[in-house]
Amino acid sequence: MWRRSVLTLLLLLVVFGVSAQVREYAVVRGDTLSYNYTPLDQTSYVGGGSRETFGRRLYDYQHLGIGNERNVKFSLVGAPAYSTTTGWRLTIAGNMDYYLPSDIQRHSPSHLTLYASASLTGYYRVELDGYNRLDKHILRYGAEFKSQPTYLYGLDYATALLGNAAEYTDREYGAWFRYEYLLPHNMRVGAVADYLYQNSLNLDVSADAILADESLRYSGAGVGLLFGFNNVSRSAERGSQYKGFRLSLEAIVRPNFLSSMHSTLYEFSVAANYYARLWRGAGLALDIYGEHHSQDTPWMLRAELGGDYRMRGYYEGRFNGNSLITAQLELRQHIWNGIGAVVWGGAGTVFSHSDKFSVDKILPTYGVGLRYELTSSTVVRFDVAFGRDTQTYILGMSEAF
């Protein structure tokens, strides 16, 4: 597995190394598809005496960008990725950048992205993501459909630690809307509304036994408030791309009369990131995250530990509970040209009312990774992650945080 991952990483370095320096992006949840590129002069291949290289032909096949005089630009980009949760997958995103007549900051376009991802494991996901900024007002909206064959290790810490995987299919439909108002001193406040439908299908014998008394389906709407602070800026120095502090607080209530539940549900989350420069070519990144769900929250909506970003090294959702706390510290070092390396360590745990917090339940995460920097904000990422009696590989196009 690791040999195929390294080979794919090297191929990505070659492909993306042939392109630079006009900004395009399609940033979507999960897979970051930001990139820079140099538009190809197609006329130079005709009678110009220059020969089209393999890299340019491959670039033409991978990317399509179209602009016009009305300040509307379309782009299409695809990229492979790998994780233990989905296996090998191909992600394609079509993006439209545009300016509204009332846009004040012409350097900040609105965008609409249609994102699709699929793998041979049976995983597929389609998502629509929109962003509009009108002076101090930001509107974000989206919709998603996802189906993913996955594993269930248990509904408490002791059972999940055994590592016995039960199989089922997680199917989700959702739509969401966010409004943010920009305040002075890099602060913002806003509101959020969403609708979520989630269904657990194709349970094997083990999963059916674990979920014997649990609901397999949830549908409902939620409304909430958010607060944020963000003074993170980009550094021109490789290895320390970011500097500053970011904080996000969010609270959502899901009334029983708007859902399939007989009780009202609550959830809270807090995320904090700190970035600092250490020495030449080196940066430090800290991520602290907490999440809490009310006691009656159904199992499929509870906090999940693991994945490609937080608590790397654990299968996403292997440990779940009403409350989650994680922290990770990562050292990022530029080595040469666009190549860099990272090393990280961290810890996290989940717990519930019936499965209480204990120091013995704190799980470690640590690992090493390689980076190839395409721009100051976009990297090709290959991580080897370790946890307690587990190990995973991650290949994608984004930093972990």
C-alpha positions as CSV (number, residue, x, y, z in Angstrom):
1,M,0.0,0.0,0.0
2,W,2.7,2.4,1.0
3,R,4.6,1.8,-2.3
4,R,1.6,2.8,-4.3
5,S,1.0,5.9,-2.2
6,V,4.6,7.0,-2.6
7,L,4.4,6.4,-6.4
8,T,1.2,8.4,-6.7
9,L,2.8,11.2,-4.6
10,L,5.8,11.4,-7.0
11,L,3.4,11.5,-10.0
12,L,1.5,14.4,-8.4
13,L,4.8,16.3,-7.8
14,V,5.7,16.0,-11.5
15,V,2.2,16.9,-12.7
16,F,1.8,20.0,-10.6
17,G,5.4,21.0,-11.0
18,V,4.8,21.9,-14.6
19,S,2.2,24.5,-13.8
20,A,2.4,27.9,-12.1
21,Q,1.4,31.2,-11.5
22,V,-2.1,32.4,-12.3
23,R,-4.5,32.0,-9.4
24,E,-7.5,29.7,-9.7
25,Y,-9.2,27.8,-6.9
26,A,-12.0,25.5,-6.0
27,V,-12.0,25.2,-2.2
28,V,-14.6,22.7,-1.0
29,R,-15.1,20.9,2.3
30,G,-12.9,17.8,2.8
31,D,-10.7,18.1,-0.3
32,T,-8.9,21.4,-0.9
33,L,-8.5,22.0,-4.7
34,S,-6.8,25.4,-4.6
35,Y,-4.1,25.7,-7.2
36,N,-2.1,28.1,-9.4
37,Y,-1.4,27.6,-13.0
38,T,0.2,29.2,-16.1
39,P,-2.3,29.4,-19.0
40,L,-0.9,27.6,-22.1
41,D,-0.4,29.5,-25.3
42,Q,-2.2,27.1,-27.7
43,T,-1.0,29.0,-30.7
44,S,2.6,28.4,-29.9
45,Y,2.2,24.8,-30.8
46,V,1.2,25.6,-34.4
47,G,4.1,26.6,-36.6
48,G,6.0,28.0,-33.7
49,G,8.7,25.4,-33.7
50,S,8.0,24.4,-30.1
51,R,6.9,20.9,-29.1
52,E,4.1,20.3,-26.7
53,T,5.5,18.3,-23.7
54,F,3.8,15.4,-22.0
55,G,3.3,17.5,-18.8
56,R,1.5,20.2,-20.8
57,R,-0.7,17.6,-22.5
58,L,-1.5,16.1,-19.1
59,Y,-2.2,19.5,-17.7
60,D,-4.6,20.3,-20.6
61,Y,-6.4,17.0,-19.9
62,Q,-6.7,17.8,-16.2
63,H,-7.7,21.5,-16.2
64,L,-10.1,23.7,-18.1
65,G,-10.5,27.4,-17.4
66,I,-12.7,30.0,-19.2
67,G,-13.1,33.7,-18.6
68,N,-15.1,36.5,-20.3
69,E,-15.6,40.2,-20.3
70,R,-18.4,40.0,-17.7
71,N,-16.0,39.0,-15.0
72,V,-17.4,35.5,-14.8
73,K,-14.8,32.7,-14.9
74,F,-15.3,28.9,-15.0
75,S,-12.8,26.2,-14.1
76,L,-12.7,22.5,-13.9
77,V,-10.1,20.5,-11.9
78,G,-9.6,16.9,-10.8
79,A,-7.3,15.3,-8.3
80,P,-6.8,11.8,-6.8
81,A,-6.7,11.2,-3.0
82,Y,-6.4,8.3,-0.6
83,S,-7.5,7.6,3.0
84,T,-8.4,4.5,5.0
85,T,-12.0,5.9,5.3
86,T,-12.8,6.0,1.5
87,G,-9.9,4.2,-0.1
88,W,-8.6,5.7,-3.4
89,R,-10.9,8.3,-4.7
90,L,-11.1,10.8,-7.6
91,T,-12.4,14.3,-6.9
92,I,-13.6,16.7,-9.6
93,A,-14.8,20.2,-8.9
94,G,-16.4,22.7,-11.3
95,N,-16.1,26.3,-10.1
96,M,-17.6,29.6,-11.2
97,D,-16.1,32.9,-9.9
98,Y,-18.2,36.0,-10.5
99,Y,-18.9,39.5,-9.3
100,L,-22.3,40.7,-8.2
101,P,-23.3,44.2,-9.4
102,S,-23.4,45.3,-5.7
103,D,-19.9,43.9,-4.9
104,I,-17.8,46.5,-3.3
105,Q,-14.5,44.7,-2.9
106,R,-13.7,43.7,-6.5
107,H,-10.7,41.6,-5.4
108,S,-13.0,39.2,-3.5
109,P,-15.3,37.4,-6.0
110,S,-18.3,35.3,-5.2
111,H,-18.1,31.7,-6.2
112,L,-20.3,28.6,-6.8
113,T,-18.7,25.2,-6.7
114,L,-20.1,21.8,-7.8
115,Y,-18.0,19.0,-6.2
116,A,-18.1,15.3,-6.9
117,S,-16.0,12.5,-5.5
118,A,-16.1,8.7,-5.9
119,S,-14.1,5.6,-5.1
120,L,-14.2,1.9,-6.1
121,T,-15.2,1.0,-2.5
122,G,-18.7,2.3,-3.3
123,Y,-18.2,5.7,-1.7
124,Y,-19.6,8.7,-3.6
125,R,-20.4,12.3,-2.6
126,V,-21.9,15.3,-4.5
127,E,-21.8,18.8,-3.0
128,L,-22.9,22.3,-4.0
129,D,-21.1,25.1,-2.2
130,G,-21.8,28.8,-2.6
131,Y,-20.1,32.0,-1.2
132,N,-21.2,35.6,-1.6
133,R,-19.6,38.7,0.1
134,L,-21.5,42.0,0.1
135,D,-19.3,44.5,1.9
136,K,-19.5,43.4,5.6
137,H,-22.0,40.6,4.9
138,I,-21.0,37.1,4.0
139,L,-23.5,34.5,2.8
140,R,-22.6,30.8,2.5
141,Y,-24.9,28.0,1.4
142,G,-24.7,24.5,0.2
143,A,-26.3,21.1,-0.3
144,E,-24.8,17.6,-0.1
145,F,-25.5,14.0,-0.9
146,K,-23.2,11.2,0.3
147,S,-23.2,7.4,0.5
148,Q,-20.3,5.6,2.1
149,P,-19.7,2.0,3.1
150,T,-18.1,2.2,6.5
151,Y,-17.3,0.4,9.7
152,L,-18.8,0.5,13.2
153,Y,-16.6,-0.5,16.1
154,G,-19.0,0.0,18.9
155,L,-20.9,2.7,20.8
156,D,-18.6,2.9,23.8
157,Y,-14.8,3.2,24.4
158,A,-14.2,-0.3,25.6
159,T,-15.9,-2.0,22.7
160,A,-14.3,0.3,20.1
161,L,-10.9,-0.4,21.5
162,L,-11.2,-4.1,20.7
163,G,-11.0,-3.2,16.9
164,N,-13.8,-5.5,15.8
165,A,-15.3,-3.9,12.7
166,A,-18.9,-4.2,11.7
167,E,-20.0,-3.1,8.3
168,Y,-22.9,-0.8,7.2
169,T,-23.6,2.0,4.7
170,D,-24.0,5.5,5.8
171,R,-26.3,7.6,3.6
172,E,-26.7,11.4,4.1
173,Y,-28.7,14.2,2.6
174,G,-28.2,17.8,3.8
175,A,-28.6,21.5,3.1
176,W,-27.2,24.4,5.1
177,F,-27.1,28.2,5.1
178,R,-24.8,30.5,7.0
179,Y,-24.8,34.3,7.5
180,E,-21.9,36.2,8.9
181,Y,-21.5,39.9,9.7
182,L,-18.0,41.3,9.9
183,L,-17.2,43.3,13.0
184,P,-14.1,45.5,13.7
185,H,-10.9,43.9,15.0
186,N,-11.3,40.7,12.9
187,M,-14.4,39.5,14.6
188,R,-17.6,38.2,13.2
189,V,-21.1,37.0,14.3
190,G,-23.8,35.2,12.5
191,A,-26.5,32.6,12.3
192,V,-26.7,29.1,10.8
193,A,-29.6,26.9,9.6
194,D,-29.4,23.4,8.2
195,Y,-31.4,20.3,7.4
196,L,-30.0,16.8,7.7
197,Y,-31.3,13.3,6.8
198,Q,-29.1,10.3,7.7
199,N,-29.9,6.7,7.2
200,S,-27.9,3.5,8.1
201,L,-28.3,0.7,5.5
202,N,-27.0,-2.7,4.7
203,L,-26.0,-3.7,8.2
204,D,-24.1,-6.9,8.6
205,V,-24.8,-9.3,11.5
206,S,-22.3,-7.6,13.8
207,A,-23.6,-4.1,13.1
208,D,-27.2,-5.3,13.5
209,A,-26.3,-6.7,17.0
210,I,-24.6,-3.5,18.1
211,L,-27.5,-1.3,16.9
212,A,-30.3,-3.6,18.1
213,D,-31.9,-0.9,20.3
214,E,-30.7,2.1,18.3
215,S,-32.5,4.2,15.7
216,L,-31.1,3.8,12.2
217,R,-32.6,7.0,10.8
218,Y,-32.7,10.7,11.6
219,S,-34.2,13.7,9.9
220,G,-34.5,17.2,11.2
221,A,-33.7,20.9,10.9
222,G,-31.5,23.0,13.2
223,V,-30.8,26.7,13.8
224,G,-27.9,28.3,15.6
225,L,-25.6,31.2,16.3
226,L,-21.8,31.6,15.6
227,F,-19.0,33.8,16.6
228,G,-15.5,34.0,15.1
229,F,-12.2,35.8,15.3
230,N,-9.6,35.5,12.6
231,N,-6.3,37.4,12.2
232,V,-4.5,34.6,10.4
233,S,-2.4,35.9,7.5
234,R,-0.2,34.2,4.9
235,S,3.6,34.4,5.1
236,A,5.7,34.5,2.0
237,E,8.2,32.1,3.6
238,R,7.8,28.4,2.8
239,G,7.3,26.1,5.7
240,S,5.6,28.8,7.8
241,Q,2.7,29.7,5.4
242,Y,0.5,31.1,8.2
243,K,0.8,33.3,11.2
244,G,-1.9,34.5,13.7
245,F,-4.8,33.1,15.7
246,R,-8.3,31.9,14.7
247,L,-11.2,31.1,17.0
248,S,-14.7,29.7,16.1
249,L,-17.7,29.1,18.4
250,E,-21.0,27.6,17.2
251,A,-24.2,26.5,19.0
252,I,-27.1,24.8,17.3
253,V,-30.5,23.7,18.6
254,R,-32.6,21.0,16.8
255,P,-36.2,21.4,18.0
256,N,-38.2,18.2,18.4
257,F,-41.1,19.6,16.3
258,L,-38.6,20.0,13.4
259,S,-37.1,16.5,13.6
260,S,-37.9,12.8,13.9
261,M,-36.8,12.9,17.5
262,H,-39.1,13.2,20.5
263,S,-36.7,15.5,22.3
264,T,-34.9,18.7,21.4
265,L,-31.2,18.3,20.7
266,Y,-28.4,20.7,21.3
267,E,-24.8,20.8,20.1
268,F,-21.8,23.1,20.7
269,S,-18.4,23.3,19.1
270,V,-15.2,25.3,19.6
271,A,-12.2,25.4,17.3
272,A,-8.9,27.3,17.9
273,N,-5.8,27.5,15.7
274,Y,-2.5,29.2,16.3
275,Y,0.3,29.6,13.8
276,A,3.8,31.0,14.5
277,R,7.2,31.2,12.8
278,L,10.0,29.5,14.6
279,W,13.2,29.8,12.5
280,R,13.9,30.1,8.9
281,G,11.7,27.8,6.9
282,A,9.9,26.5,10.0
283,G,6.5,27.0,11.4
284,L,4.5,25.8,14.3
285,A,0.7,25.0,14.0
286,L,-1.6,24.3,16.9
287,D,-5.2,23.0,16.7
288,I,-7.6,22.6,19.6
289,Y,-11.1,21.4,19.1
290,G,-14.1,20.5,21.3
291,E,-17.6,19.3,20.5
292,H,-20.6,18.4,22.7
293,H,-24.0,16.9,22.0
294,S,-27.0,16.6,24.3
295,Q,-27.6,13.3,26.0
296,D,-30.5,12.2,23.8
297,T,-28.6,12.7,20.5
298,P,-28.8,9.6,18.3
299,W,-25.6,7.7,17.8
300,M,-25.1,8.7,14.1
301,L,-25.0,12.4,15.1
302,R,-22.6,12.1,18.0
303,A,-19.0,13.3,17.9
304,E,-16.6,11.1,16.0
305,L,-12.9,10.7,16.6
306,G,-10.5,10.0,13.8
307,G,-10.2,10.8,10.1
308,D,-7.8,12.7,7.7
309,Y,-7.5,15.9,9.7
310,R,-8.0,15.6,13.5
311,M,-6.7,12.5,15.3
312,R,-5.0,11.2,12.2
313,G,-4.1,7.5,12.7
314,Y,-7.7,6.4,13.6
315,Y,-10.5,5.3,11.3
316,E,-13.0,8.1,11.2
317,G,-15.8,7.3,13.7
318,R,-14.1,4.3,15.3
319,F,-14.6,6.1,18.7
320,N,-17.8,8.1,19.2
321,G,-19.6,9.8,22.0
322,N,-21.6,12.9,23.2
323,S,-18.4,14.9,23.9
324,L,-15.0,15.1,22.1
325,I,-11.8,17.0,22.9
326,T,-8.7,16.9,20.7
327,A,-5.4,18.8,20.4
328,Q,-2.6,18.5,18.0
329,L,0.7,20.3,17.5
330,E,2.6,20.2,14.2
331,L,6.0,21.3,13.2
332,R,6.3,22.3,9.5
333,Q,9.8,22.5,8.0
334,H,10.7,23.7,4.5
335,I,13.5,21.5,3.0
336,W,14.2,22.5,-0.6
337,N,12.3,24.2,-3.4
338,G,8.7,23.3,-2.8
339,I,9.4,20.3,-0.7
340,G,8.8,20.2,3.0
341,A,8.3,17.8,5.9
342,V,6.1,17.8,9.0
343,V,6.0,16.0,12.3
344,W,3.1,16.1,14.7
345,G,1.8,14.8,18.0
346,G,-1.5,15.1,19.8
347,A,-4.2,13.5,21.9
348,G,-7.9,13.2,22.1
349,T,-10.8,11.4,23.7
350,V,-14.6,11.0,23.4
351,F,-17.0,10.3,26.3
352,S,-20.7,10.3,27.1
353,H,-23.0,10.4,30.1
354,S,-22.9,6.6,30.4
355,D,-19.3,6.3,29.3
356,K,-17.6,9.0,31.4
357,F,-14.3,10.8,30.8
358,S,-11.2,9.1,32.1
359,V,-7.5,9.9,31.7
360,D,-7.0,6.3,30.7
361,K,-9.2,6.9,27.7
362,I,-7.1,9.6,26.2
363,L,-5.7,8.4,22.8
364,P,-2.5,9.5,21.2
365,T,-1.9,10.6,17.6
366,Y,1.5,11.2,16.0
367,G,3.2,10.9,12.6
368,V,5.3,12.3,9.9
369,G,4.5,13.6,6.4
370,L,5.9,15.1,3.2
371,R,4.6,18.2,1.6
372,Y,4.9,19.7,-1.9
373,E,3.9,23.3,-1.9
374,L,2.1,24.5,-5.0
375,T,1.3,27.9,-3.6
376,S,1.5,29.6,-0.2
377,S,-2.0,28.1,0.5
378,T,-2.0,24.8,-1.3
379,V,0.1,21.6,-0.8
380,V,0.1,18.0,-1.9
381,R,0.1,16.1,1.4
382,F,1.3,12.6,2.2
383,D,1.1,11.5,5.9
384,V,1.9,8.4,7.7
385,A,-0.2,8.5,10.9
386,F,-0.1,6.4,14.0
387,G,-2.5,5.9,16.9
388,R,-3.0,3.3,19.6
389,D,-2.4,0.0,17.9
390,T,-3.3,1.5,14.5
391,Q,-1.6,3.1,11.5
392,T,-3.0,4.9,8.4
393,Y,-1.8,6.6,5.2
394,I,-3.3,9.8,3.8
395,L,-2.7,11.4,0.4
396,G,-4.6,14.6,-0.5
397,M,-4.4,18.3,-1.4
398,S,-4.6,20.2,1.8
399,E,-2.9,20.8,5.1
400,A,-4.6,19.0,8.0
401,F,-5.4,22.4,9.5
